[in-house]
Amino acid sequence: MTEPTTLASWIRALRKQLDALGLDSQALCLGAGLDPQLMDDPNARYPLSATTRLWALAVQASGDPAIGLRVSRFVNPTTFHAMGYALIASGSLREVFERIVRYQPVVNDALTLQLSRTEDRYLLSLTVPSGHPTPAFEAIDAFTAIYLRTCRSRLGRDYAPLAVYLRRPEPADPTPWHKMFRAPVHFAAGQDRLEFNLVDFDSHLDDTDPASAEPNETTLKRSHIPLKPLTWERKVCTAIEAQLPEGEPSAERVAQAMHLSLRSLQRHLADEGCRFDTLLNECRENLALLHLRDPQCSLSEVGYLLGFADASSFSRAFKRWTGMTPGQFRDGLC
């Protein structure tokens, strides 16, 4: 079985925390068997066994078993391009986390995320695939803290989940966990899980605070094709762009999002001399060219943002559009 891996750039957040503590993060990385230079390569990945060793060394060097919670401070919405896109493009926290679930394998394929709904709450579960090694408890702490900060970036700094369940044994001093989550925290649980109020997740989000909208402005502009007159072609392209992160959109799904019948959508496009499949390809190609110019966006992330099931499907499509692979295109930008 192939060992699970983690996006190398993700470890930069841990290095920043170690450096902030006055520790030699480079030496600790080397001690764990990680090449620090790979963190600048958006496509590089580290094996789970090595990152697990680094977490253990980080706890030992810092003397802080809650270091995973603190690492989340060094992750912002644009640290991972896909996560930033999720915050920008989503109208509710439910949509935010549906996209995060989809993008999780890009960051770390050692975990499987699932968002489910019960009668009174949403459950975000973090599970380890059968037969796979388990990530460090500190890595789980970091992810759960990042997901909570994602909520607070949209609902305010005082937001709290209904409950938190962690597989890690109860620490000698659980105060940092209670202080972070501000909710009942259950240690030694059977599963890592966050539980959220239904209303919080389903309510429409309005970005009325310029201070919180501004950090995402650059990404938003980079993620959209330059505006054209508001023709049906433009309206359909906008709908396609919004749905791409959830997978390849069908004409039926786009029509439904636009409150049109499929026949009406096709008729409007035909009146302007357009076809849906042509627009879908054009949107994907234009967005691919934009995303590939962002050195912080890995090739895998670009494929996910464009709705492709895997990197090879994206590579074949990009070569069909441009005559070169995504890697060759990006190399030519240097």
Secondary structure, DSSP 8 states (H G I E B T S, - for coil): ----EEEGGGHHHHHHHHHHTT--HHHHHHHTT--GGGGG-TT-EEEHHHHHHHHHHHHHHHT-TTHHHHHGGG--TTTSHHHHHHHHH-SSHHHHHHHHHHHHHHHBTT-EEEEEE-SSEEEEEEE--TT-----HHHHHHHHHHHHHHHHHHH-TT---SEEE-SS---S--HHHHHHH-S-EE-S-SSEEEEEEHHHHHS------HHHHGGGHHHHHHTS-----S-HHHHHHHHHHHHGGGS---HHHHHHHTT--HHHHHHHHHHTT--HHHHHHHHHHHHHHHHTT-TTS-HHHHHHHTT-SSHHHHHHHHHHHHSS-HHHHHHTT-
